[in-house]
Amino acid sequence: DDPKNFHLKKLEGAEERLVLMRADLLDYESLLSAIKGCHGVFHTASPVTDDP
């Protein structure tokens, strides 16, 4: 269990549908392995704001 991401596993439906993967952005194969079969990917290596 990762204490940094523990709160994500508490989200509704997370137990059945959420998979957290670690990938190296500079390693194409690790990225490919992490996103294979995904319907959606959240890339969180850069900040995102909702402030135009």
Contacts in CASP RR format, 6 or more apart in sequence:
PFRMAT RR
TARGET T0000
AUTHOR 0000-0000-0000
METHOD contacts of the structure
MODEL  1
DDPKNFHLKKLEGAEERLVLMRADLLDYESLLSAIKGCHGVFHTASPVTD
DP
2 20 0 8 1.000
5 20 0 8 1.000
8 14 0 8 1.000
8 18 0 8 1.000
8 20 0 8 1.000
9 15 0 8 1.000
9 18 0 8 1.000
11 18 0 8 1.000
21 33 0 8 1.000
21 34 0 8 1.000
21 35 0 8 1.000
22 34 0 8 1.000
23 30 0 8 1.000
23 31 0 8 1.000
23 33 0 8 1.000
23 34 0 8 1.000
23 35 0 8 1.000
24 30 0 8 1.000
24 31 0 8 1.000
25 31 0 8 1.000
25 45 0 8 1.000
35 41 0 8 1.000
END
